[in-house]
């Protein structure tokens, strides 16, 4: 039996808080392909909690390699 994680959609202020970057830096990293793109819901943007957490985990792994 596998445990399925529940994904939630989070707003930009929460993305910034978790990632430790301001909104301009987040959007710059998105434009260069270094950060997950938002999901568009009409005119609103939301991010996958699981994708943001995966990005953070990859940053942690990368520091061990460097």
C-alpha positions as CSV (number, residue, x, y, z in Angstrom):
1,X,0.0,0.0,0.0
2,X,1.4,3.4,-0.9
3,X,0.6,6.7,0.8
4,X,-0.6,9.2,-1.7
5,X,0.3,12.8,-0.9
6,X,-2.4,15.4,-1.2
7,X,-1.3,18.4,-3.3
8,X,-2.6,21.9,-2.6
9,X,-2.4,25.0,-4.6
10,X,-0.7,27.9,-2.8
11,X,-0.5,31.6,-3.5
12,X,2.6,33.6,-4.3
13,X,3.2,35.0,-0.8
14,X,3.4,31.4,0.5
15,X,5.7,30.4,-2.3
16,X,8.0,33.3,-1.5
17,X,7.9,32.3,2.2
18,X,8.8,28.7,1.6
19,X,11.4,29.3,-1.1
20,X,13.0,32.3,0.7
21,X,12.9,34.6,-2.4
22,X,10.9,37.7,-3.3
23,X,8.3,37.6,-6.1
24,X,10.6,39.2,-8.6
25,X,13.2,36.5,-8.0
26,X,10.6,33.8,-8.2
27,X,9.3,35.1,-11.6
28,X,12.9,35.5,-12.9
29,X,13.7,31.8,-12.0
30,X,10.4,30.8,-13.7
31,X,11.4,32.6,-16.9
32,X,14.8,30.8,-17.0
33,X,13.2,27.4,-16.2
34,X,14.7,27.1,-12.7
35,X,11.5,27.2,-10.7
36,X,8.1,25.5,-11.2
37,X,5.6,27.5,-13.3
38,X,2.3,28.5,-11.7
39,X,-1.0,27.0,-12.6
40,X,-3.4,29.6,-14.1
41,X,-6.9,29.6,-12.7
42,X,-8.6,32.4,-14.7
43,X,-6.5,35.4,-13.9
44,X,-5.1,33.9,-10.7
45,X,-1.8,32.1,-10.3
46,X,-1.3,29.2,-7.9
47,X,1.6,26.8,-7.4
48,X,1.6,23.2,-6.6
49,X,2.7,22.7,-3.0
50,X,4.4,19.4,-4.0
51,X,6.3,21.0,-6.9
52,X,7.6,23.8,-4.6
53,X,8.6,21.2,-2.0
54,X,10.3,19.1,-4.6
55,X,12.3,22.2,-5.8
56,X,13.4,22.9,-2.2
57,X,14.5,19.2,-1.8
58,X,16.5,19.4,-5.1
59,X,18.3,22.6,-3.8
60,X,19.2,20.7,-0.6
61,X,20.6,17.8,-2.6
62,X,22.5,20.1,-4.9
63,X,24.4,21.6,-2.0
64,X,25.7,18.2,-1.0
65,X,27.1,17.6,-4.5
66,X,28.8,20.9,-4.8
